[in-house]
Amino acid sequence: MALFEASRIFSHRNCETGRIEWFFHAREGVIGPYESVDKATQMMVDFIETCKKLGSDGGRSEKGKPQLSLEQEDSSQQGVWKIEFNDWH
């Protein structure tokens, strides 16, 4: 048994809006924000399933070269990323 279990899901209060925003950690970076923990969890599950389908292992091997990329959606919204899937098959 591990001493502690780290969660990939976390929240943060937006200083400008005062709202709680939800994110998840991936090898590709921090992804979010989402309006609820449930939405962040579902998006993380979808993200992992898409990576599996594409054969992307987050760059851990030569075979698993990333087939997705993260681009900042809007430079004024720090931490907001768009996920782009590149199907190379």
Kinemage of the C-alpha trace (Angstrom):
@kinemage 1
@onewidth
@group {chain A} dominant
@subgroup {mainchain}
@vectorlist {calphas} color= white
{ca met a 1} P 0.000 0.000 0.000
{ca ala a 2} L 1.299 3.456 -0.914
{ca leu a 3} L 1.808 6.155 1.694
{ca phe a 4} L -0.520 8.412 -0.247
{ca glu a 5} L -2.412 8.399 -3.502
{ca ala a 6} L -1.978 11.426 -5.740
{ca ser a 7} L -4.963 12.625 -7.703
{ca arg a 8} L -4.685 13.925 -11.234
{ca ile a 9} L -7.761 16.099 -10.636
{ca phe a 10} L -7.406 19.400 -8.814
{ca ser a 11} L -9.242 22.698 -8.403
{ca his a 12} L -8.216 26.320 -8.401
{ca arg a 13} L -10.141 29.515 -7.680
{ca asn a 14} L -10.012 31.910 -10.621
{ca cys a 15} L -8.874 35.292 -9.197
{ca glu a 16} L -10.798 37.254 -11.807
{ca thr a 17} L -14.152 35.450 -11.682
{ca gly a 18} L -14.021 33.996 -8.168
{ca arg a 19} L -15.204 30.663 -9.578
{ca ile a 20} L -13.715 27.284 -8.761
{ca glu a 21} L -12.221 25.697 -11.887
{ca trp a 22} L -11.222 22.047 -12.267
{ca phe a 23} L -8.187 20.644 -14.107
{ca phe a 24} L -6.339 17.374 -14.589
{ca his a 25} L -2.658 16.512 -14.900
{ca ala a 26} L -1.382 14.564 -17.926
{ca arg a 27} L 2.133 13.970 -19.247
{ca glu a 28} L 1.270 16.545 -21.886
{ca gly a 29} L 0.546 19.213 -19.270
{ca val a 30} L -2.277 20.602 -17.163
{ca ile a 31} L -5.596 20.417 -19.009
{ca gly a 32} L -8.658 22.489 -18.206
{ca pro a 33} L -10.451 24.441 -16.859
{ca tyr a 34} L -13.734 22.567 -16.445
{ca glu a 35} L -16.790 23.703 -14.526
{ca ser a 36} L -16.996 20.670 -12.221
{ca val a 37} L -14.972 17.799 -10.833
{ca asp a 38} L -17.281 15.409 -12.694
{ca lys a 39} L -16.595 17.118 -16.032
{ca ala a 40} L -12.827 17.169 -15.412
{ca thr a 41} L -12.918 13.483 -14.496
{ca gln a 42} L -14.905 12.572 -17.614
{ca met a 43} L -12.582 14.609 -19.854
{ca met a 44} L -9.543 12.904 -18.294
{ca val a 45} L -11.054 9.464 -18.942
{ca asp a 46} L -11.852 10.485 -22.545
{ca phe a 47} L -8.313 11.861 -22.967
{ca ile a 48} L -6.742 8.606 -21.733
{ca glu a 49} L -9.000 6.486 -23.957
{ca thr a 50} L -8.159 8.624 -27.001
{ca cys a 51} L -4.435 8.297 -26.258
{ca lys a 52} L -4.832 4.507 -26.054
{ca lys a 53} L -6.744 4.379 -29.354
{ca leu a 54} L -4.056 6.459 -31.074
{ca gly a 55} L -1.260 4.395 -29.560
{ca ser a 56} L 0.212 7.476 -27.915
{ca asp a 57} L 2.174 6.728 -24.778
{ca gly a 58} L 2.973 10.331 -23.901
{ca gly a 59} L 6.386 10.190 -25.545
{ca arg a 60} L 7.700 7.415 -23.290
{ca ser a 61} L 8.981 5.436 -26.286
{ca glu a 62} L 10.019 6.001 -29.882
{ca lys a 63} L 6.967 3.992 -31.034
{ca gly a 64} L 4.600 6.130 -29.018
{ca lys a 65} L 5.521 9.488 -30.571
{ca pro a 66} L 2.843 11.962 -29.548
{ca gln a 67} L -0.104 12.028 -31.884
{ca leu a 68} L -1.707 14.885 -30.070
{ca ser a 69} L -0.656 18.366 -29.217
{ca leu a 70} L -1.660 21.066 -26.789
{ca glu a 71} L -1.992 24.626 -28.004
{ca gln a 72} L -2.870 27.599 -25.884
{ca glu a 73} L -6.432 28.526 -26.820
{ca asp a 74} L -6.127 32.205 -26.008
{ca ser a 75} L -2.937 33.885 -24.827
{ca ser a 76} L -4.947 36.092 -22.458
{ca gln a 77} L -6.272 32.998 -20.649
{ca gln a 78} L -3.219 31.510 -19.026
{ca gly a 79} L -3.563 27.764 -18.491
{ca val a 80} L -6.360 27.259 -21.044
{ca trp a 81} L -5.328 24.667 -23.610
{ca lys a 82} L -6.882 23.133 -26.701
{ca ile a 83} L -6.181 19.446 -27.339
{ca glu a 84} L -5.587 18.532 -30.961
{ca phe a 85} L -5.482 14.879 -32.033
{ca asn a 86} L -3.412 14.047 -35.119
{ca asp a 87} L -4.382 10.671 -36.524
{ca trp a 88} L -1.255 9.540 -38.382
{ca his a 89} L -2.595 6.084 -39.260
